[in-house]
Amino acid sequence: MPEADLVPDADDRPSVARLYDFLLGGHHNYAADRELGRRLLRAEPNARRIVAENRAFLGRAVRFLLECGVYQFVDLGSGIPTQENVHEIARRFDPEARVVYVDNDQVAVAHSKHILSGDPLASVINADLRDPAKVLDHAEVRRLIDFSRPVGVLMVAVLHFVPDEDDPAGLVRRFAQRLAAGSYVVISHVTHESQPDTASQVQDLYKSTSAAASTRSKDEIAGFFTGLDLVEPGLVYVPRWRPEGAAAQDAEKVWFYAGVGRKP
């Protein structure tokens, strides 16, 4: 299906979802996204590694949750489908695993619907994580997710697009309140601590996109896990969260923190 048919009224501004797709080497992006991507790479030549490490963290976190007995997932800010999507990872463990993808980007939702067509145990909804009730009470979410049992809520590389005035920590709490004990919240979030000058340049570039970004300190990001039990190794730079090989020696160059919290 041609991209123009999928989303005839796409926003002319660069989209954070399509920019992420470009940096991952995908093809579901427009000229404005690619131009911003090239400017971003000039400011941060490590940008492709950063998004790839976030994607790898998502995979490790999902596999960890599966090993903990969680087989249903809500992926907030899921973006444009690429390889190793949550439902693909989960189905290797359990063919009955259920996944709902959530995004407010039309292109991301359209491509997800196209890919998930005919899959009764995975779906996508067009919604904004800043309205937890709308997400959690959506008919597709209620159809697929049993909130009386543990759920994995994934917030990977998305909360930095929620400004302080929208209370990102409060949003995490509102999602967590609806979850059964034994559920998990997975978060990765950009920080300025290790690369302050570069972070400032990148923040400026993101002002031209569909969602400006806000870097935060480790302490601020840790506050998102209030009321949850951080699993080992705690809140660390993304490459250091349960690496499947040797931990990267320059992990701080991937200037994202990552953590997984369990609801007691």
Number of C-alpha atoms within 10 A of each C-alpha: 7 6 15 10 9 17 15 10 10 14 13 12 15 23 26 24 26 24 26 22 23 21 22 18 13 15 13 19 21 17 11 15 24 17 14 20 23 16 14 22 15 12 17 16 12 14 22 18 14 22 18 16 17 21 20 17 24 25 17 17 25 24 19 14 23 21 11 13 14 21 25 28 29 25 23 23 25 25 27 25 21 16 10 13 18 27 25 15 18 24 15 12 14 12 12 15 22 26 27 25 27 25 23 17 22 21 25 27 25 19 21 23 19 13 12 16 12 10 10 12 17 24 24 24 21 17 20 15 24 17 12 18 12 13 23 17 11 14 11 15 24 13 14 19 21 14 16 11 14 23 28 26 24 25 22 23 23 20 26 21 19 18 14 11 6 10 11 20 18 14 18 22 17 15 17 24 12 15 20 16 16 16 26 28 29 22 28 25 25 26 23 18 15 16 14 13 11 15 21 14 13 21 16 13 17 19 13 14 20 16 17 16 22 21 23 19 16 19 9 12 24 18 15 20 23 15 14 18 15 19 12 12 12 17 22 18 24 29 27 22 20 18 13 10 8 9 12 14 9 10 18 18 17 24 24 28 27 28 27 26 25 20 20 11
